């Protein structure tokens, strides 16, 4: 693993990630205080008008209530929960900017939406944490798409169709994996441990933590279900036996039934009207080649 981490760090050093706004750091610092100042929090949220618009949309989705002001968001989400939602908004705002990053983030937003909706069934995890994880579980591919625009595509497609095969493809192509790159990005952004672990071990059989101190088990199983939901929403282009089987097993593990699955699916389909599916021209003929391999 040391070698893979070293390669991941080297790749990340050669890529310029979009900058997350300064307001995120300031809000994080304030939210971690024993007694956060609500006035400081609301000022942070209001300072960037474009980011504020994105924040209102994400906050309204999380709370299932129409939110119009920063103070209203704090009252509903709490001073501790507000940072995760604001951070998620900043990621969407910052990464939907150029090249394949737009497509990768659009797909991640759909995954995040499905995970957040599914997580309302679980007591162990907050919807805001599930949403954040869905946004950044594959952030390593944004780095790889900039580092090697053509070389990363078959690996990314494998992550959609046969996720278990993706790490080996990445190792063969880059000497590291998108997950190893992703944890460096998560560490740089000071993401909480449960999300950090979920990124690194997303292809592993993680056991449930009996004391509930780490939600990697819940996050990874929610991801498995969300992959199926999003694949179906994109004209079933990426529905494979592996994706279908993993989703079924994870639904059983988390006790998520068909009704809740359908509700999450409806949310993603509604979102799909604004976020287009991965276009064929992005992956070129990779989808055909991969299906034939």
Phi and psi in degrees as GROMACS dihedral restraints (atoms count N, CA, C in turn):
[ dihedral_restraints ]
;  ai    aj    ak    al  type     phi  dphi    fc
    3     4     5     6     1   -58.3    20    10
    4     5     6     7     1   -42.5    20    10
    6     7     8     9     1   -64.9    20    10
    7     8     9    10     1   -42.6    20    10
    9    10    11    12     1   -63.7    20    10
   10    11    12    13     1   -38.8    20    10
   12    13    14    15     1   -66.8    20    10
   13    14    15    16     1   -38.9    20    10
   15    16    17    18     1   -64.8    20    10
   16    17    18    19     1   -42.4    20    10
   18    19    20    21     1   -65.3    20    10
   19    20    21    22     1   -42.2    20    10
   21    22    23    24     1   -59.7    20    10
   22    23    24    25     1   -44.2    20    10
   24    25    26    27     1   -63.0    20    10
   25    26    27    28     1   -39.4    20    10
   27    28    29    30     1   -64.6    20    10
   28    29    30    31     1   -43.0    20    10
   30    31    32    33     1   -63.7    20    10
   31    32    33    34     1   -44.7    20    10
   33    34    35    36     1   -62.8    20    10
   34    35    36    37     1   -34.1    20    10
   36    37    38    39     1   -67.9    20    10
   37    38    39    40     1   -20.0    20    10
   39    40    41    42     1   -94.5    20    10
   40    41    42    43     1    -1.5    20    10
   42    43    44    45     1  -119.1    20    10
   43    44    45    46     1   138.2    20    10
   45    46    47    48     1   -98.5    20    10
   46    47    48    49     1   107.8    20    10
   48    49    50    51     1   -76.0    20    10
   49    50    51    52     1   147.1    20    10
   51    52    53    54     1   -56.4    20    10
   52    53    54    55     1   141.0    20    10
   54    55    56    57     1   -79.0    20    10
   55    56    57    58     1   129.1    20    10
   57    58    59    60     1   -78.9    20    10
   58    59    60    61     1   136.2    20    10
   60    61    62    63     1   -58.1    20    10
   61    62    63    64     1   151.2    20    10
   63    64    65    66     1   -60.9    20    10
   64    65    66    67     1   -27.4    20    10
   66    67    68    69     1   -60.3    20    10
   67    68    69    70     1   -30.2    20    10
   69    70    71    72     1   -63.3    20    10
   70    71    72    73     1   -48.4    20    10
   72    73    74    75     1   -62.1    20    10
   73    74    75    76     1   -44.3    20    10
   75    76    77    78     1   -63.2    20    10
   76    77    78    79     1   -42.2    20    10
   78    79    80    81     1   -67.3    20    10
   79    80    81    82     1   -39.0    20    10
   81    82    83    84     1   -61.2    20    10
   82    83    84    85     1   -46.8    20    10
   84    85    86    87     1   -60.0    20    10
   85    86    87    88     1   -40.5    20    10
   87    88    89    90     1   -70.9    20    10
   88    89    90    91     1   -40.9    20    10
   90    91    92    93     1   -67.6    20    10
   91    92    93    94     1   -22.6    20    10
   93    94    95    96     1   -84.5    20    10
   94    95    96    97     1    -9.4    20    10
   96    97    98    99     1   -70.4    20    10
   97    98    99   100     1   150.7    20    10
   99   100   101   102     1   -56.4    20    10
  100   101   102   103     1   -35.8    20    10
  102   103   104   105     1  -133.1    20    10
  103   104   105   106     1    80.2    20    10
  105   106   107   108     1   -59.7    20    10
  106   107   108   109     1   144.0    20    10
  108   109   110   111     1   -87.3    20    10
  109   110   111   112     1   115.0    20    10
  111   112   113   114     1   -61.5    20    10
  112   113   114   115     1   -34.8    20    10
  114   115   116   117     1   -65.5    20    10
  115   116   117   118     1   -38.4    20    10
  117   118   119   120     1   -65.9    20    10
  118   119   120   121     1   -42.8    20    10
  120   121   122   123     1   -61.8    20    10
  121   122   123   124     1   -46.8    20    10
  123   124   125   126     1   -65.8    20    10
  124   125   126   127     1   -35.0    20    10
  126   127   128   129     1   -65.2    20    10
  127   128   129   130     1   -41.4    20    10
  129   130   131   132     1   -59.0    20    10
  130   131   132   133     1   -45.9    20    10
  132   133   134   135     1   -66.8    20    10
  133   134   135   136     1   -38.1    20    10
  135   136   137   138     1   -80.8    20    10
  136   137   138   139     1   -14.2    20    10
  138   139   140   141     1   -66.5    20    10
  139   140   141   142     1   -36.4    20    10
  141   142   143   144     1  -108.2    20    10
  142   143   144   145     1   102.2    20    10
  144   145   146   147     1   -56.5    20    10
  145   146   147   148     1   -43.5    20    10
  147   148   149   150     1   -68.0    20    10
  148   149   150   151     1   -42.5    20    10
  150   151   152   153     1   -67.0    20    10
  151   152   153   154     1   -34.9    20    10
  153   154   155   156     1   -60.9    20    10
  154   155   156   157     1   -39.8    20    10
  156   157   158   159     1   -62.8    20    10
  157   158   159   160     1   -43.9    20    10
  159   160   161   162     1   -64.0    20    10
  160   161   162   163     1   -41.4    20    10
  162   163   164   165     1   -59.6    20    10
  163   164   165   166     1   -44.5    20    10
  165   166   167   168     1   -59.2    20    10
  166   167   168   169     1   -39.8    20    10
  168   169   170   171     1   -65.7    20    10
  169   170   171   172     1   -45.6    20    10
  171   172   173   174     1   -68.3    20    10
  172   173   174   175     1   -42.5    20    10
  174   175   176   177     1   -63.1    20    10
  175   176   177   178     1   -39.3    20    10
  177   178   179   180     1   -65.1    20    10
  178   179   180   181     1   -39.0    20    10
  180   181   182   183     1   -65.5    20    10
  181   182   183   184     1   -44.2    20    10
  183   184   185   186     1   -63.3    20    10
  184   185   186   187     1   -44.9    20    10
  186   187   188   189     1   -85.7    20    10
  187   188   189   190     1   -11.8    20    10
  189   190   191   192     1    59.3    20    10
  190   191   192   193     1    29.0    20    10
  192   193   194   195     1  -137.4    20    10
  193   194   195   196     1   150.4    20    10
  195   196   197   198     1   -76.3    20    10
  196   197   198   199     1   116.8    20    10
  198   199   200   201     1  -109.0    20    10
  199   200   201   202     1   131.8    20    10
  201   202   203   204     1  -118.1    20    10
  202   203   204   205     1   -18.4    20    10
  204   205   206   207     1  -134.3    20    10
  205   206   207   208     1   159.2    20    10
  207   208   209   210     1   -64.3    20    10
  208   209   210   211     1   -41.3    20    10
  210   211   212   213     1   -64.3    20    10
  211   212   213   214     1   -39.6    20    10
  213   214   215   216     1   -61.5    20    10
  214   215   216   217     1   -40.1    20    10
  216   217   218   219     1   -63.4    20    10
  217   218   219   220     1   -42.9    20    10
  219   220   221   222     1   -63.1    20    10
  220   221   222   223     1   -42.6    20    10
  222   223   224   225     1   -62.2    20    10
  223   224   225   226     1   -36.3    20    10
  225   226   227   228     1   -84.3    20    10
  226   227   228   229     1   -43.9    20    10
  228   229   230   231     1   -92.0    20    10
  229   230   231   232     1   -19.8    20    10
  231   232   233   234     1    85.9    20    10
  232   233   234   235     1   157.5    20    10
  234   235   236   237     1   -69.1    20    10
  235   236   237   238     1   -25.2    20    10
  237   238   239   240     1   -82.0    20    10
  238   239   240   241     1   -38.0    20    10
  240   241   242   243     1   -80.4    20    10
  241   242   243   244     1   -18.6    20    10
  243   244   245   246     1   -65.2    20    10
  244   245   246   247     1   -33.3    20    10
  246   247   248   249     1   -65.1    20    10
  247   248   249   250     1   -44.9    20    10
  249   250   251   252     1   -59.1    20    10
  250   251   252   253     1   -41.4    20    10
  252   253   254   255     1   -67.8    20    10
  253   254   255   256     1   -43.0    20    10
  255   256   257   258     1   -66.3    20    10
  256   257   258   259     1   -39.9    20    10
  258   259   260   261     1   -62.3    20    10
  259   260   261   262     1   -43.6    20    10
  261   262   263   264     1   -59.7    20    10
  262   263   264   265     1   -42.5    20    10
  264   265   266   267     1   -61.8    20    10
  265   266   267   268     1   -41.9    20    10
  267   268   269   270     1   -65.2    20    10
  268   269   270   271     1   -37.3    20    10
  270   271   272   273     1   -64.0    20    10
  271   272   273   274     1   -48.1    20    10
  273   274   275   276     1   -58.7    20    10
  274   275   276   277     1   -46.4    20    10
  276   277   278   279     1   -62.7    20    10
  277   278   279   280     1   -41.6    20    10
  279   280   281   282     1   -78.0    20    10
  280   281   282   283     1   -36.4    20    10
  282   283   284   285     1   -91.4    20    10
  283   284   285   286     1   -17.2    20    10
  285   286   287   288     1   -83.1    20    10
  286   287   288   289     1    67.6    20    10
  288   289   290   291     1  -126.3    20    10
  289   290   291   292     1   -49.1    20    10
  291   292   293   294     1  -152.0    20    10
  292   293   294   295     1   156.2    20    10
  294   295   296   297     1    54.5    20    10
  295   296   297   298     1  -148.9    20    10
  297   298   299   300     1   -69.8    20    10
  298   299   300   301     1   -14.5    20    10
  300   301   302   303     1   -55.9    20    10
  301   302   303   304     1   -37.5    20    10
  303   304   305   306     1   -60.3    20    10
  304   305   306   307     1   -46.3    20    10
  306   307   308   309     1   -67.3    20    10
  307   308   309   310     1   -43.5    20    10
  309   310   311   312     1   -63.7    20    10
  310   311   312   313     1   -43.8    20    10
  312   313   314   315     1   -68.2    20    10
  313   314   315   316     1   -40.1    20    10
  315   316   317   318     1   -56.6    20    10
  316   317   318   319     1   -43.5    20    10
  318   319   320   321     1   -65.6    20    10
  319   320   321   322     1   -41.6    20    10
  321   322   323   324     1   -64.3    20    10
  322   323   324   325     1   -35.7    20    10
  324   325   326   327     1   -63.2    20    10
  325   326   327   328     1   -38.8    20    10
  327   328   329   330     1   -65.2    20    10
  328   329   330   331     1   -43.6    20    10
  330   331   332   333     1   -59.5    20    10
  331   332   333   334     1   -46.6    20    10
  333   334   335   336     1   -61.5    20    10
  334   335   336   337     1   -40.8    20    10
  336   337   338   339     1   -62.3    20    10
  337   338   339   340     1   -45.8    20    10
  339   340   341   342     1   -63.0    20    10
  340   341   342   343     1   -43.8    20    10
  342   343   344   345     1   -64.7    20    10
  343   344   345   346     1   -41.9    20    10
  345   346   347   348     1   -64.0    20    10
  346   347   348   349     1   -41.7    20    10
  348   349   350   351     1   -67.5    20    10
  349   350   351   352     1   -42.3    20    10
  351   352   353   354     1   -66.0    20    10
  352   353   354   355     1   -35.1    20    10
  354   355   356   357     1   -67.6    20    10
  355   356   357   358     1   -18.5    20    10
  357   358   359   360     1   -64.7    20    10
  358   359   360   361     1   -13.9    20    10
  360   361   362   363     1   -80.1    20    10
  361   362   363   364     1   -19.4    20    10
  363   364   365   366     1  -104.2    20    10
  364   365   366   367     1   142.3    20    10
  366   367   368   369     1   -87.7    20    10
  367   368   369   370     1   -21.3    20    10
  369   370   371   372     1   -78.2    20    10
  370   371   372   373     1   -14.4    20    10
  372   373   374   375     1  -140.3    20    10
  373   374   375   376     1   144.8    20    10
  375   376   377   378     1   -83.5    20    10
  376   377   378   379     1   144.4    20    10
  378   379   380   381     1   -60.7    20    10
  379   380   381   382     1   -34.9    20    10
  381   382   383   384     1   -65.1    20    10
  382   383   384   385     1   -36.7    20    10
  384   385   386   387     1   -68.5    20    10
  385   386   387   388     1   -40.4    20    10
  387   388   389   390     1   -63.1    20    10
  388   389   390   391     1   -40.0    20    10
  390   391   392   393     1   -65.7    20    10
  391   392   393   394     1   -45.7    20    10
  393   394   395   396     1   -61.1    20    10
  394   395   396   397     1   -43.4    20    10
  396   397   398   399     1   -61.3    20    10
  397   398   399   400     1   -43.8    20    10
  399   400   401   402     1   -60.1    20    10
  400   401   402   403     1   -32.5    20    10
  402   403   404   405     1   -71.1    20    10
  403   404   405   406     1   -35.9    20    10
  405   406   407   408     1  -115.5    20    10
  406   407   408   409     1     4.0    20    10
  408   409   410   411     1   -59.9    20    10
  409   410   411   412     1   -29.9    20    10
  411   412   413   414     1  -117.3    20    10
  412   413   414   415     1    29.4    20    10
  414   415   416   417     1   -62.1    20    10
  415   416   417   418     1   -22.4    20    10
  417   418   419   420     1   -59.3    20    10
  418   419   420   421     1   -29.3    20    10
  420   421   422   423     1   -72.1    20    10
  421   422   423   424     1   -28.2    20    10
  423   424   425   426     1   -64.7    20    10
  424   425   426   427     1   -40.7    20    10
  426   427   428   429     1   -64.0    20    10
  427   428   429   430     1   -47.4    20    10
  429   430   431   432     1   -65.4    20    10
  430   431   432   433     1   -32.9    20    10
  432   433   434   435     1   -66.1    20    10
  433   434   435   436     1   -27.7    20    10
  435   436   437   438     1   -87.2    20    10
  436   437   438   439     1   -34.0    20    10
  438   439   440   441     1   -72.1    20    10
  439   440   441   442     1   -42.7    20    10
  441   442   443   444     1  -144.2    20    10
  442   443   444   445     1    82.2    20    10
  444   445   446   447     1   -54.0    20    10
  445   446   447   448     1   -34.7    20    10
  447   448   449   450     1   -93.6    20    10
  448   449   450   451     1   -37.3    20    10
  450   451   452   453     1   -66.4    20    10
  451   452   453   454     1   -29.4    20    10
  453   454   455   456     1   -77.3    20    10
  454   455   456   457     1   -20.9    20    10
  456   457   458   459     1   -60.2    20    10
  457   458   459   460     1   -47.3    20    10
  459   460   461   462     1   -61.9    20    10
  460   461   462   463     1   -32.4    20    10
  462   463   464   465     1   -68.1    20    10
  463   464   465   466     1   -43.0    20    10
  465   466   467   468     1   -64.7    20    10
  466   467   468   469     1   -41.2    20    10
  468   469   470   471     1   -63.0    20    10
  469   470   471   472     1   -39.6    20    10
  471   472   473   474     1   -61.7    20    10
  472   473   474   475     1   -35.9    20    10
  474   475   476   477     1   -66.2    20    10
  475   476   477   478     1   -23.8    20    10
  477   478   479   480     1   -85.2    20    10
  478   479   480   481     1   -39.2    20    10
  480   481   482   483     1   -97.0    20    10
  481   482   483   484     1   -44.4    20    10
  483   484   485   486     1  -136.5    20    10
  484   485   486   487     1    77.4    20    10
  486   487   488   489     1   -53.3    20    10
  487   488   489   490     1   -32.1    20    10
  489   490   491   492     1   -66.6    20    10
  490   491   492   493     1   -24.1    20    10
  492   493   494   495     1   -88.5    20    10
  493   494   495   496     1   -17.2    20    10
  495   496   497   498     1   -60.3    20    10
  496   497   498   499     1   -45.5    20    10
  498   499   500   501     1   -56.8    20    10
  499   500   501   502     1   -41.0    20    10
  501   502   503   504     1   -67.9    20    10
  502   503   504   505     1   -38.4    20    10
  504   505   506   507     1   -61.7    20    10
  505   506   507   508     1   -39.8    20    10
  507   508   509   510     1   -67.8    20    10
  508   509   510   511     1   -40.8    20    10
  510   511   512   513     1   -62.5    20    10
  511   512   513   514     1   -42.1    20    10
  513   514   515   516     1   -64.7    20    10
  514   515   516   517     1   -37.1    20    10
  516   517   518   519     1   -84.0    20    10
  517   518   519   520     1   -36.7    20    10
  519   520   521   522     1  -125.3    20    10
  520   521   522   523     1   -13.7    20    10
  522   523   524   525     1    81.6    20    10
  523   524   525   526     1     5.9    20    10
  525   526   527   528     1  -154.5    20    10
  526   527   528   529     1  -176.8    20    10
  528   529   530   531     1  -124.3    20    10
  529   530   531   532     1   163.1    20    10
  531   532   533   534     1   -63.3    20    10
  532   533   534   535     1   -30.0    20    10
  534   535   536   537     1   -67.2    20    10
  535   536   537   538     1   -41.5    20    10
  537   538   539   540     1   -65.4    20    10
  538   539   540   541     1   -37.7    20    10
  540   541   542   543     1   -67.1    20    10
  541   542   543   544     1   -41.4    20    10
  543   544   545   546     1   -60.7    20    10
  544   545   546   547     1   -37.6    20    10
  546   547   548   549     1   -71.2    20    10
  547   548   549   550     1   -28.4    20    10
  549   550   551   552     1   -66.8    20    10
  550   551   552   553     1   -41.0    20    10
  552   553   554   555     1   -64.2    20    10
  553   554   555   556     1   -44.2    20    10
  555   556   557   558     1   -61.4    20    10
  556   557   558   559     1   -40.6    20    10
  558   559   560   561     1   -65.8    20    10
  559   560   561   562     1   -40.2    20    10
  561   562   563   564     1   -61.8    20    10
  562   563   564   565     1   -34.6    20    10
  564   565   566   567     1   -91.7    20    10
  565   566   567   568     1     3.1    20    10
  567   568   569   570     1    60.3    20    10
  568   569   570   571     1    41.9    20    10
  570   571   572   573     1   -72.5    20    10
  571   572   573   574     1   145.6    20    10
  573   574   575   576     1   -62.5    20    10
  574   575   576   577     1   157.0    20    10
  576   577   578   579     1   -58.8    20    10
  577   578   579   580     1   -38.3    20    10
  579   580   581   582     1   -62.4    20    10
  580   581   582   583     1   -40.5    20    10
  582   583   584   585     1   -70.5    20    10
  583   584   585   586     1   -41.5    20    10
  585   586   587   588     1   -55.9    20    10
  586   587   588   589     1   -49.7    20    10
  588   589   590   591     1   -66.8    20    10
  589   590   591   592     1   -37.3    20    10
  591   592   593   594     1   -62.7    20    10
  592   593   594   595     1   -34.0    20    10
  594   595   596   597     1   -68.3    20    10
  595   596   597   598     1   -48.5    20    10
  597   598   599   600     1   -67.0    20    10
  598   599   600   601     1   -39.6    20    10
  600   601   602   603     1  -107.3    20    10
  601   602   603   604     1    26.0    20    10
  603   604   605   606     1   -63.6    20    10
  604   605   606   607     1   -18.4    20    10
  606   607   608   609     1  -103.5    20    10
  607   608   609   610     1     9.0    20    10
  609   610   611   612     1  -101.8    20    10
  610   611   612   613     1   161.7    20    10
  612   613   614   615     1   -87.9    20    10
  613   614   615   616     1    83.5    20    10
  615   616   617   618     1   -80.1    20    10
  616   617   618   619     1   136.1    20    10
  618   619   620   621     1   -85.8    20    10
  619   620   621   622     1   151.8    20    10
  621   622   623   624     1   -68.8    20    10
  622   623   624   625     1   133.6    20    10
  624   625   626   627     1   -79.3    20    10
  625   626   627   628     1   117.0    20    10
  627   628   629   630     1   -61.8    20    10
  628   629   630   631     1   -28.2    20    10
  630   631   632   633     1   -94.8    20    10
  631   632   633   634     1     0.6    20    10
  633   634   635   636     1    68.8    20    10
  634   635   636   637     1    22.2    20    10
  636   637   638   639     1   -82.3    20    10
  637   638   639   640     1   -17.9    20    10
  639   640   641   642     1  -137.0    20    10
  640   641   642   643     1   124.7    20    10
  642   643   644   645     1   -97.3    20    10
  643   644   645   646     1    19.8    20    10
  645   646   647   648     1   -58.4    20    10
  646   647   648   649     1   -37.5    20    10
  648   649   650   651     1   -58.9    20    10
  649   650   651   652     1   -49.3    20    10
  651   652   653   654     1   -65.8    20    10
  652   653   654   655     1   -42.9    20    10
  654   655   656   657     1   -63.3    20    10
  655   656   657   658     1   -44.5    20    10
  657   658   659   660     1   -67.0    20    10
  658   659   660   661     1   -40.1    20    10
  660   661   662   663     1   -70.5    20    10
  661   662   663   664     1   -36.0    20    10
  663   664   665   666     1   -62.7    20    10
  664   665   666   667     1   -38.9    20    10
  666   667   668   669     1   -61.0    20    10
  667   668   669   670     1   -43.6    20    10
  669   670   671   672     1   -58.3    20    10
  670   671   672   673     1   -40.7    20    10
  672   673   674   675     1   -71.5    20    10
  673   674   675   676     1   -41.5    20    10
  675   676   677   678     1   -62.8    20    10
  676   677   678   679     1   -35.8    20    10
  678   679   680   681     1   -57.7    20    10
  679   680   681   682     1   -42.5    20    10
  681   682   683   684     1   -67.3    20    10
  682   683   684   685     1   -43.6    20    10
  684   685   686   687     1   -59.6    20    10
  685   686   687   688     1   -47.3    20    10
  687   688   689   690     1   -69.4    20    10
  688   689   690   691     1   -39.4    20    10
  690   691   692   693     1   -59.3    20    10
  691   692   693   694     1   -41.9    20    10
  693   694   695   696     1   -66.6    20    10
  694   695   696   697     1   -35.5    20    10
  696   697   698   699     1   -70.4    20    10
  697   698   699   700     1   -21.6    20    10
  699   700   701   702     1  -100.2    20    10
  700   701   702   703     1    52.2    20    10
  702   703   704   705     1    58.4    20    10
  703   704   705   706     1    27.8    20    10
  705   706   707   708     1    56.8    20    10
  706   707   708   709     1    27.4    20    10
  708   709   710   711     1   -66.7    20    10
  709   710   711   712     1   -28.2    20    10
  711   712   713   714     1  -116.1    20    10
  712   713   714   715     1    18.2    20    10
  714   715   716   717     1   -79.6    20    10
  715   716   717   718     1   116.5    20    10
  717   718   719   720     1  -126.1    20    10
  718   719   720   721     1   170.7    20    10
  720   721   722   723     1   -59.3    20    10
  721   722   723   724     1   -39.4    20    10
  723   724   725   726     1   -64.8    20    10
  724   725   726   727     1   -46.4    20    10
  726   727   728   729     1   -62.4    20    10
  727   728   729   730     1   -42.8    20    10
  729   730   731   732     1   -65.8    20    10
  730   731   732   733     1   -44.4    20    10
  732   733   734   735     1   -66.3    20    10
  733   734   735   736     1   -43.7    20    10
  735   736   737   738     1   -62.7    20    10
  736   737   738   739     1   -40.3    20    10
  738   739   740   741     1   -63.7    20    10
  739   740   741   742     1   -43.6    20    10
  741   742   743   744     1   -63.0    20    10
  742   743   744   745     1   -44.0    20    10
  744   745   746   747     1   -64.1    20    10
  745   746   747   748     1   -41.9    20    10
  747   748   749   750     1   -69.6    20    10
  748   749   750   751     1   -34.9    20    10
  750   751   752   753     1   -61.7    20    10
  751   752   753   754     1   -39.8    20    10
  753   754   755   756     1   -67.4    20    10
  754   755   756   757     1   -42.8    20    10
  756   757   758   759     1   -62.3    20    10
  757   758   759   760     1   -39.9    20    10
  759   760   761   762     1   -93.5    20    10
  760   761   762   763     1    -5.8    20    10
  762   763   764   765     1    70.9    20    10
  763   764   765   766     1    33.4    20    10
  765   766   767   768     1   -96.6    20    10
  766   767   768   769     1   123.6    20    10
  768   769   770   771     1   -94.4    20    10
  769   770   771   772     1   178.7    20    10
  771   772   773   774     1   -63.3    20    10
  772   773   774   775     1   -35.8    20    10
  774   775   776   777     1   -63.3    20    10
  775   776   777   778     1   -43.8    20    10
  777   778   779   780     1   -69.0    20    10
  778   779   780   781     1   -35.9    20    10
  780   781   782   783     1   -60.4    20    10
  781   782   783   784     1   -46.1    20    10
  783   784   785   786     1   -64.0    20    10
  784   785   786   787     1   -37.9    20    10
  786   787   788   789     1   -62.9    20    10
  787   788   789   790     1   -43.9    20    10
  789   790   791   792     1   -65.0    20    10
  790   791   792   793     1   -39.7    20    10
  792   793   794   795     1   -61.5    20    10
  793   794   795   796     1   -40.4    20    10
  795   796   797   798     1   -63.0    20    10
  796   797   798   799     1   -42.0    20    10
  798   799   800   801     1   -60.0    20    10
  799   800   801   802     1   -44.3    20    10
  801   802   803   804     1   -66.8    20    10
  802   803   804   805     1   -39.1    20    10
  804   805   806   807     1   -65.7    20    10
  805   806   807   808     1   -36.9    20    10
  807   808   809   810     1   -63.7    20    10
  808   809   810   811     1   -40.6    20    10
  810   811   812   813     1   -67.7    20    10
  811   812   813   814     1   -32.2    20    10
  813   814   815   816     1   -61.7    20    10
  814   815   816   817     1   -18.3    20    10
  816   817   818   819     1   -68.8    20    10
  817   818   819   820     1   -26.1    20    10
  819   820   821   822     1  -101.1    20    10
  820   821   822   823     1   -30.7    20    10
  822   823   824   825     1  -109.3    20    10
  823   824   825   826     1   114.3    20    10
  825   826   827   828     1   -72.3    20    10
  826   827   828   829     1   156.1    20    10
  828   829   830   831     1   -70.7    20    10
  829   830   831   832     1   169.8    20    10
  831   832   833   834     1   -64.9    20    10
  832   833   834   835     1   115.3    20    10
  834   835   836   837     1   -73.1    20    10
  835   836   837   838     1   151.0    20    10
  837   838   839   840     1   -61.8    20    10
  838   839   840   841     1   -31.4    20    10
  840   841   842   843     1   -69.2    20    10
  841   842   843   844     1   -20.6    20    10
  843   844   845   846     1   -70.3    20    10
  844   845   846   847     1   -45.4    20    10
  846   847   848   849     1   -93.1    20    10
  847   848   849   850     1    -3.0    20    10
  849   850   851   852     1    60.1    20    10
  850   851   852   853     1  -128.0    20    10
  852   853   854   855     1   -95.9    20    10
  853   854   855   856     1     9.9    20    10
  855   856   857   858     1   -60.7    20    10
  856   857   858   859     1   -37.8    20    10
  858   859   860   861     1   -61.8    20    10
  859   860   861   862     1   -43.3    20    10
  861   862   863   864     1   -66.8    20    10
  862   863   864   865     1   -45.9    20    10
  864   865   866   867     1   -62.2    20    10
  865   866   867   868     1   -42.0    20    10
  867   868   869   870     1   -66.3    20    10
  868   869   870   871     1   -41.7    20    10
  870   871   872   873     1   -63.1    20    10
  871   872   873   874     1   -28.8    20    10
  873   874   875   876     1   -87.7    20    10
  874   875   876   877     1   -14.6    20    10
